[in-house]
Amino acid sequence: GLRCSLRDMEAQAVLPRLIDDLVPYFEAAIARSLHRLPPLRWRDEASVALALVTQGYPHHYPINAAVEGISEVDEGVLVFHDQTESPYILRYDPARRDRLLGGGSGGLYLTGGHVLTVVALGATLAGARGRALINAERIRFPGRIYRDDVGASEQTP
């Protein structure tokens, strides 16, 4: 059989270009009837994904530092949370099965070194790259770094 992998960074870069809903394709793959579906349809736009990490990642990185600037990101630019947490996220309390925990002072905090991924689409690769870079700069946390050469040249498999 044929195998493929679509891990988080690959999926975050590729799937925003997808027009079709993937669920019917997953169901058809499980039922071994994928050949009955039409080919997936894709947007013509280019996509660039920038992983925002902390300096020292993957070995050393700060945790519990504030992440700021996400509200400043342009509409239509996607920000995937990889290792962040908000105190307002509800959690199940196993000691009290009838209660969810939440609250806190608000905000967004680092929980690891691979913090966020900024994904932008554009009519051209250069346009998508520029939009991703501008919006990545708006997001701030201690030691934030990212590769600024992503999407600088087209590569074909």
Residue frames as a rotation matrix with the C-alpha (Angstrom) as fourth column:
GLY 1
0.563 0.826 0.000 0.00
0.826 -0.563 0.000 0.00
0.000 0.000 -1.000 0.00
LEU 2
-0.120 -0.502 0.856 0.86
0.452 -0.796 -0.403 3.64
0.884 0.338 0.322 -0.35
ARG 3
0.261 0.139 -0.955 1.67
0.954 -0.185 0.234 5.67
-0.144 -0.973 -0.180 2.77
CYS 4
-0.087 -0.335 0.938 1.91
0.386 -0.879 -0.278 9.40
0.918 0.338 0.206 3.31
SER 5
-0.213 -0.035 -0.976 2.42
0.964 -0.167 -0.204 11.74
-0.156 -0.985 0.069 6.23
LEU 6
0.045 0.255 0.966 0.88
0.347 -0.911 0.224 15.16
0.937 0.325 -0.130 6.71
ARG 7
-0.261 -0.267 -0.928 2.41
0.960 0.031 -0.279 16.37
0.103 -0.963 0.248 9.97
ASP 8
0.342 0.561 -0.754 1.57
0.725 -0.668 -0.168 19.67
-0.598 -0.489 -0.635 11.64
MET 9
-0.266 -0.481 -0.836 3.89
-0.104 -0.847 0.521 22.03
-0.958 0.225 0.175 9.74
GLU 10
-0.974 -0.070 0.214 3.14
0.194 0.228 0.954 20.45
-0.116 0.971 -0.208 6.37
ALA 11
-0.228 0.971 0.068 -0.60
0.971 0.221 0.091 20.44
0.074 0.087 -0.994 7.04
GLN 12
0.220 0.298 -0.929 -0.55
0.541 -0.829 -0.138 24.04
-0.812 -0.473 -0.343 8.24
ALA 13
-0.576 -0.517 -0.633 1.15
-0.242 -0.631 0.737 25.15
-0.781 0.578 0.238 5.02
VAL 14
-0.996 0.082 0.037 -0.81
0.067 0.402 0.913 23.02
0.060 0.912 -0.406 2.55
LEU 15
-0.497 0.867 -0.045 -4.38
0.861 0.486 -0.149 22.64
-0.107 -0.113 -0.988 3.83
PRO 16
-0.190 0.471 -0.861 -5.33
0.142 -0.855 -0.499 26.36
-0.971 -0.217 0.096 3.73
ARG 17
-0.724 -0.118 -0.679 -5.14
-0.614 -0.337 0.714 26.03
-0.313 0.934 0.171 -0.08
LEU 18
-0.920 0.364 0.147 -7.64
0.390 0.893 0.225 23.15
-0.049 0.264 -0.963 -0.12
ILE 19
-0.645 0.763 0.042 -11.11
-0.666 -0.587 0.460 23.95
0.375 0.269 0.887 -1.45
ASP 20
0.069 0.717 -0.694 -12.77
-0.238 0.688 0.686 20.60
0.969 0.118 0.218 -0.73
ASP 21
0.468 0.173 0.867 -13.78
-0.883 0.116 0.454 19.10
-0.022 -0.978 0.207 2.60
LEU 22
-0.485 -0.797 -0.359 -11.35
-0.782 0.579 -0.230 16.28
0.391 0.169 -0.904 3.47
VAL 23
-0.347 0.349 0.871 -13.76
-0.693 0.530 -0.488 14.21
-0.632 -0.773 0.058 5.59
PRO 24
0.751 0.659 -0.050 -15.45
-0.528 0.552 -0.646 12.47
-0.398 0.511 0.762 2.62
TYR 25
0.389 -0.701 -0.597 -11.99
-0.631 0.269 -0.727 11.59
0.671 0.660 -0.338 1.28
PHE 26
-0.613 -0.561 0.556 -10.91
-0.787 0.374 -0.491 10.11
0.067 -0.739 -0.671 4.62
GLU 27
0.086 0.751 0.655 -14.13
-0.622 0.554 -0.554 8.11
-0.778 -0.360 0.514 4.79
ALA 28
0.849 0.206 -0.487 -13.65
-0.527 0.413 -0.743 6.88
0.048 0.887 0.459 1.21
ALA 29
-0.112 -0.960 -0.256 -10.05
-0.780 0.245 -0.577 5.91
0.616 0.135 -0.776 1.96
ILE 30
-0.551 -0.023 0.834 -11.18
-0.717 0.524 -0.460 3.85
-0.426 -0.852 -0.305 4.94
ALA 31
0.407 0.822 0.399 -13.89
-0.372 0.548 -0.749 2.21
-0.834 0.156 0.529 2.82
ARG 32
-0.503 -0.722 0.474 -11.35
0.230 0.417 0.879 1.61
-0.833 0.552 -0.044 0.02
SER 33
0.291 0.666 0.687 -13.51
0.911 0.026 -0.411 3.59
-0.292 0.745 -0.600 -2.40
LEU 34
-0.023 -0.401 -0.916 -11.33
0.160 -0.905 0.393 6.65
-0.987 -0.138 0.085 -2.89
HIS 35
-0.865 -0.366 0.343 -11.23
0.348 0.055 0.936 5.96
-0.361 0.929 0.080 -6.63
ARG 36
-0.111 0.924 0.366 -14.90
0.989 0.067 0.132 6.95
0.097 0.376 -0.921 -6.83
LEU 37
0.539 0.290 -0.791 -14.29
0.511 -0.859 0.033 10.54
-0.670 -0.422 -0.611 -5.74
PRO 38
0.849 -0.264 0.458 -13.10
0.291 -0.490 -0.822 13.37
0.441 0.831 -0.339 -8.00
PRO 39
-0.186 -0.975 -0.125 -9.59
0.791 -0.072 -0.607 14.75
0.583 -0.212 0.784 -7.51
LEU 40
0.143 0.146 -0.979 -9.20
0.839 -0.542 0.042 17.30
-0.524 -0.828 -0.200 -4.73
ARG 41
0.519 0.063 0.852 -9.52
0.607 -0.729 -0.316 20.94
0.602 0.681 -0.417 -5.78
TRP 42
-0.068 -0.682 -0.728 -6.92
0.943 -0.283 0.176 23.50
-0.326 -0.675 0.662 -4.72
ARG 43
0.849 0.228 -0.477 -6.79
0.147 -0.969 -0.201 27.30
-0.508 0.101 -0.856 -4.69
ASP 44
0.675 -0.604 0.424 -4.31
0.513 -0.029 -0.858 28.83
0.531 0.796 0.290 -7.12
GLU 45
0.785 -0.335 0.521 -2.77
-0.509 -0.829 0.232 30.92
0.354 -0.447 -0.821 -4.34
ALA 46
-0.140 -0.895 -0.424 0.67
0.060 0.420 -0.906 30.33
0.988 -0.152 -0.005 -2.89
SER 47
0.919 0.393 0.017 1.04
-0.021 0.007 1.000 29.54
0.393 -0.919 0.015 0.82
VAL 48
-0.194 -0.980 0.048 3.94
-0.078 -0.034 -0.996 30.33
0.978 -0.197 -0.070 3.17
ALA 49
0.867 0.419 -0.269 4.17
0.183 0.234 0.955 29.04
0.463 -0.877 0.126 6.74
LEU 50
-0.120 -0.898 0.423 6.62
-0.341 -0.362 -0.867 30.53
0.932 -0.248 -0.263 9.25
ALA 51
0.458 0.172 -0.872 7.30
0.666 0.584 0.465 28.63
0.589 -0.794 0.152 12.47
LEU 52
0.281 -0.327 0.902 7.87
-0.539 -0.832 -0.133 31.06
0.794 -0.449 -0.410 15.33
VAL 53
0.506 -0.224 -0.833 10.13
0.607 0.779 0.158 29.46
0.614 -0.585 0.530 17.92
THR 54
0.966 -0.248 0.069 12.07
-0.217 -0.640 0.737 30.64
-0.139 -0.727 -0.672 20.95
GLN 55
0.270 -0.950 -0.156 15.82
-0.742 -0.102 -0.663 31.09
0.614 0.295 -0.732 20.84
GLY 56
-0.537 -0.545 0.643 17.42
-0.823 0.507 -0.258 27.86
-0.185 -0.668 -0.721 22.04
TYR 57
0.532 0.777 0.337 14.66
-0.597 0.627 -0.501 25.63
-0.600 0.065 0.797 20.68
PRO 58
0.347 0.843 -0.411 14.54
-0.254 0.506 0.824 22.59
0.903 -0.181 0.390 20.68
HIS 59
-0.243 -0.558 -0.794 16.85
0.543 0.599 -0.588 22.19
0.804 -0.574 0.157 23.68
HIS 60
-0.614 0.001 -0.790 16.25
0.727 -0.388 -0.566 25.21
-0.307 -0.922 0.237 25.92
TYR 61
-0.484 0.516 0.706 13.38
0.292 -0.666 0.687 27.66
0.825 0.539 0.172 25.90
PRO 62
-0.937 0.206 0.283 11.45
-0.349 -0.476 -0.807 29.85
-0.032 -0.855 0.518 28.34
ILE 63
-0.461 0.872 -0.164 8.00
0.671 0.464 0.579 28.80
0.580 0.157 -0.799 29.49
ASN 64
0.163 0.718 -0.677 5.15
0.962 -0.267 -0.051 30.86
-0.217 -0.643 -0.734 30.93
ALA 65
-0.789 -0.390 -0.474 6.32
0.255 -0.911 0.325 34.00
-0.558 0.135 0.818 29.10
ALA 66
0.161 0.926 -0.342 3.59
0.025 -0.351 -0.936 36.14
-0.987 0.142 -0.079 27.55
VAL 67
-0.626 -0.167 0.762 2.77
0.752 0.129 0.646 35.97
-0.206 0.977 0.045 23.83
GLU 68
-0.023 0.591 -0.806 1.47
0.177 -0.791 -0.585 39.27
-0.984 -0.156 -0.087 22.46
GLY 69
-0.572 -0.224 -0.789 0.38
-0.542 -0.619 0.568 40.75
-0.616 0.753 0.232 19.15
ILE 70
-0.796 0.295 0.529 -1.88
0.511 0.797 0.324 38.02
-0.326 0.528 -0.785 17.78
SER 71
0.239 0.947 -0.213 -4.78
0.660 -0.320 -0.679 40.48
-0.712 0.022 -0.702 17.69
GLU 72
0.130 -0.288 -0.949 -2.67
-0.421 -0.882 0.210 42.67
-0.898 0.372 -0.236 15.36
VAL 73
-0.738 -0.408 0.538 -2.45
0.220 0.608 0.763 39.98
-0.638 0.681 -0.359 12.65
ASP 74
-0.709 0.434 -0.556 -4.20
-0.701 -0.525 0.483 40.80
-0.082 0.732 0.676 9.36
GLU 75
0.262 0.883 0.389 -7.57
-0.611 0.464 -0.642 39.24
-0.747 -0.070 0.661 8.60
GLY 76
0.885 0.150 -0.441 -7.15
-0.447 0.540 -0.713 36.05
0.131 0.828 0.545 6.57
VAL 77
-0.194 -0.961 -0.199 -3.70
-0.628 0.278 -0.727 35.27
0.754 -0.016 -0.657 7.97
LEU 78
0.751 0.480 -0.454 -3.80
-0.051 0.727 0.684 32.07
0.659 -0.491 0.570 10.00
VAL 79
-0.237 -0.787 0.569 -2.00
-0.857 -0.106 -0.504 31.58
0.457 -0.607 -0.650 13.32
PHE 80
0.506 0.320 -0.801 -1.72
-0.015 0.932 0.362 27.98
0.862 -0.171 0.477 14.46
HIS 81
0.408 -0.311 0.859 -1.00
-0.907 -0.249 0.340 27.50
0.108 -0.917 -0.383 18.15
ASP 82
0.183 -0.440 -0.879 1.61
-0.171 0.867 -0.469 24.84
0.968 0.236 0.083 18.70
GLN 83
-0.200 -0.296 -0.934 2.88
0.845 0.431 -0.317 25.32
0.496 -0.852 0.164 22.26
THR 84
-0.742 0.120 0.660 0.77
-0.315 -0.931 -0.185 28.03
0.592 -0.345 0.728 23.86
GLU 85
-0.402 0.664 -0.631 -1.79
0.851 0.524 0.010 28.07
0.337 -0.533 -0.776 26.59
SER 86
-0.417 0.381 0.825 -4.42
-0.321 -0.911 0.259 30.44
0.850 -0.157 0.502 27.92
PRO 87
-0.995 0.052 0.091 -5.62
-0.072 0.291 -0.954 30.32
-0.076 -0.955 -0.286 31.51
TYR 88
-0.287 0.955 -0.080 -9.14
-0.856 -0.293 -0.427 30.67
-0.431 -0.054 0.901 30.14
ILE 89
-0.391 0.126 -0.912 -8.98
-0.579 0.737 0.350 27.25
0.716 0.665 -0.215 28.49
LEU 90
0.434 0.630 0.644 -11.37
-0.901 0.299 0.314 24.95
0.006 -0.716 0.698 30.29
ARG 91
-0.596 -0.628 -0.500 -9.95
-0.549 0.773 -0.318 21.71
0.587 0.085 -0.805 31.66
TYR 92
0.491 0.720 -0.490 -11.64
-0.162 0.628 0.761 18.68
0.856 -0.294 0.425 33.07
ASP 93
-0.196 -0.496 0.846 -10.98
-0.951 -0.113 -0.287 18.22
0.238 -0.861 -0.450 36.79
PRO 94
-0.265 0.086 -0.960 -10.55
-0.174 0.976 0.135 14.45
0.949 0.202 -0.244 37.34
ALA 95
-0.971 -0.097 -0.219 -10.94
0.195 0.210 -0.958 14.87
0.139 -0.973 -0.185 41.11
ARG 96
-0.396 0.893 -0.213 -14.39
-0.101 -0.273 -0.957 16.40
-0.913 -0.357 0.198 40.61
ARG 97
-0.748 0.032 0.663 -16.02
0.585 0.504 0.635 14.80
-0.313 0.863 -0.396 37.61
ASP 98
0.292 0.947 0.132 -18.85
0.934 -0.253 -0.252 17.33
-0.205 0.197 -0.959 37.63
ARG 99
0.733 -0.028 -0.680 -16.65
0.120 -0.978 0.169 20.39
-0.670 -0.206 -0.714 37.18
LEU 100
0.484 -0.624 0.613 -14.50
0.761 -0.046 -0.647 22.10
0.432 0.780 0.453 34.56
LEU 101
0.174 -0.523 -0.834 -11.66
0.681 -0.547 0.486 24.36
-0.711 -0.653 0.261 35.60
GLY 102
0.226 -0.153 0.962 -10.97
0.826 -0.492 -0.273 27.70
0.516 0.857 0.015 33.96
GLY 103
0.951 0.178 -0.254 -10.37
0.288 -0.812 0.508 31.31
-0.116 -0.556 -0.823 34.75
GLY 104
-0.008 -0.999 -0.041 -7.10
0.960 -0.019 0.278 33.02
-0.279 -0.037 0.960 35.42
SER 105
-0.042 -0.107 -0.993 -5.82
0.205 -0.974 0.097 36.43
-0.978 -0.199 0.063 34.45
GLY 106
0.905 0.418 -0.074 -6.15
0.002 -0.178 -0.984 35.99
-0.425 0.891 -0.162 30.70
GLY 107
0.240 -0.841 -0.485 -3.49
-0.894 -0.386 0.228 36.29
-0.379 0.379 -0.844 28.05
LEU 108
0.953 -0.059 -0.298 -1.51
-0.120 0.828 -0.547 33.71
0.279 0.557 0.782 26.15
TYR 109
0.445 -0.801 0.402 1.65
-0.756 -0.094 0.648 32.02
-0.481 -0.592 -0.647 27.42
LEU 110
-0.042 -0.597 -0.801 4.47
-0.820 0.479 -0.314 29.83
0.571 0.643 -0.510 26.10
THR 111
0.731 0.191 0.655 4.41
-0.561 0.715 0.417 26.16
-0.389 -0.672 0.630 27.05
GLY 112
0.469 -0.621 0.628 7.26
0.590 0.749 0.301 25.07
-0.657 0.229 0.718 24.79
GLY 113
-0.357 -0.827 -0.435 9.78
0.171 -0.516 0.840 26.17
-0.918 0.225 0.325 22.21
HIS 114
-0.890 0.189 0.416 7.76
0.417 -0.032 0.908 25.73
0.185 0.981 -0.050 18.98
VAL 115
-0.783 0.500 -0.370 5.25
0.060 -0.532 -0.845 28.44
-0.619 -0.683 0.386 19.81
LEU 116
0.314 0.909 -0.274 3.16
-0.140 -0.241 -0.960 29.38
-0.939 0.340 0.052 16.75
THR 117
-0.598 -0.409 0.689 3.01
0.676 0.205 0.708 29.04
-0.431 0.889 0.154 12.99
VAL 118
-0.054 0.510 -0.859 1.95
-0.292 -0.830 -0.475 32.02
-0.955 0.225 0.193 10.86
VAL 119
-0.489 -0.020 0.872 0.44
0.711 0.570 0.411 31.05
-0.505 0.821 -0.265 7.48
ALA 120
-0.077 0.430 -0.899 -0.36
-0.345 -0.858 -0.380 33.53
-0.935 0.281 0.215 4.73
LEU 121
0.135 0.201 0.970 -1.79
0.833 0.507 -0.221 33.04
-0.537 0.838 -0.099 1.24
GLY 122
-0.053 -0.142 -0.988 -1.05
-0.283 -0.947 0.151 35.26
-0.958 0.287 0.010 -1.73
ALA 123
0.866 0.398 -0.304 -1.44
-0.361 0.075 -0.930 35.50
-0.347 0.914 0.209 -5.48
THR 124
0.471 -0.797 -0.377 2.31
-0.320 0.244 -0.915 34.87
0.822 0.552 -0.140 -5.77
LEU 125
0.399 -0.434 -0.808 4.88
0.780 0.624 0.050 33.15
0.482 -0.650 0.587 -3.58
ALA 126
-0.682 -0.689 0.247 6.57
0.494 -0.682 -0.539 36.51
0.540 -0.245 0.805 -2.97
GLY 127
-0.243 0.693 0.678 3.23
-0.473 -0.695 0.541 38.03
0.847 -0.189 0.497 -1.92
ALA 128
0.739 0.501 -0.451 2.43
0.075 0.605 0.793 35.19
0.670 -0.619 0.409 0.48
ARG 129
0.018 -0.841 -0.541 5.95
0.889 0.261 -0.377 35.36
0.458 -0.474 0.752 1.90
GLY 130
-0.713 -0.289 0.639 5.77
0.107 -0.945 -0.308 39.12
0.693 -0.152 0.705 2.44
ARG 131
0.188 0.891 0.413 2.40
-0.523 -0.265 0.810 38.86
0.831 -0.369 0.416 4.13
ALA 132
0.693 -0.002 -0.721 3.66
0.462 0.769 0.442 36.05
0.554 -0.639 0.534 6.41
LEU 133
-0.344 -0.923 -0.174 6.80
0.792 -0.186 -0.581 38.02
0.504 -0.338 0.795 7.35
ILE 134
-0.523 0.210 0.826 4.90
-0.261 -0.962 0.079 41.24
0.811 -0.175 0.558 8.13
ASN 135
0.515 0.838 0.181 2.44
-0.483 0.109 0.869 39.39
0.708 -0.534 0.461 10.35
ALA 136
0.440 -0.458 -0.772 5.11
0.688 0.725 -0.037 37.29
0.577 -0.515 0.634 12.07
GLU 137
-0.614 -0.723 0.315 6.78
0.402 -0.631 -0.664 40.54
0.679 -0.281 0.679 13.12
ARG 138
-0.103 0.680 0.726 3.58
-0.542 -0.651 0.532 41.63
0.834 -0.339 0.436 14.87
ILE 139
0.851 0.379 -0.364 3.71
0.032 0.655 0.755 38.66
0.524 -0.654 0.545 17.24
ARG 140
-0.009 -0.861 0.508 6.02
-0.631 -0.389 -0.671 39.10
0.775 -0.326 -0.540 20.20
PHE 141
0.991 0.132 -0.027 7.44
-0.047 0.528 0.848 36.84
0.126 -0.839 0.529 22.91
PRO 142
0.499 -0.858 0.119 10.86
-0.638 -0.272 0.720 36.52
-0.586 -0.435 -0.683 24.57
GLY 143
-0.399 -0.845 0.356 13.54
-0.313 0.491 0.813 35.20
-0.862 0.213 -0.460 22.22
ARG 144
0.627 0.735 0.258 11.20
0.013 0.322 -0.947 34.95
-0.779 0.597 0.192 19.20
ILE 145
-0.520 -0.736 -0.433 13.01
-0.527 -0.122 0.841 33.79
-0.672 0.666 -0.324 16.08
TYR 146
0.614 0.599 0.513 11.98
0.089 0.593 -0.800 32.40
-0.784 0.537 0.311 12.71
ARG 147
-0.420 -0.727 0.543 13.62
0.654 0.173 0.737 31.66
-0.630 0.665 0.403 9.40
ASP 148
0.167 0.482 -0.860 13.17
-0.212 -0.834 -0.509 34.69
-0.963 0.268 -0.037 7.18
ASP 149
-0.688 -0.472 -0.551 14.28
-0.637 0.028 0.770 32.81
-0.349 0.881 -0.320 4.06
VAL 150
-0.524 0.573 0.631 11.21
0.432 0.816 -0.383 30.53
-0.734 0.072 -0.675 3.90
GLY 151
0.514 0.780 0.355 9.55
0.655 -0.091 -0.750 31.00
-0.553 0.619 -0.558 0.51
ALA 152
0.164 -0.521 -0.837 12.42
-0.306 -0.834 0.459 33.14
-0.938 0.180 -0.296 -0.78
SER 153
-0.605 -0.307 -0.735 12.77
-0.789 0.105 0.606 30.86
-0.109 0.946 -0.305 -3.82
GLU 154
0.547 0.832 -0.091 10.47
-0.831 0.528 -0.173 28.36
-0.096 0.170 0.981 -5.48
GLN 155
-0.681 -0.695 0.229 11.46
-0.656 0.719 0.229 24.74
-0.324 0.006 -0.946 -5.18
THR 156
0.359 0.772 -0.524 9.91
-0.899 0.438 0.030 21.93
0.253 0.460 0.851 -7.15
PRO 157
0.457 -0.144 0.878 10.02
-0.498 0.776 0.387 18.31
-0.737 -0.614 0.284 -6.04
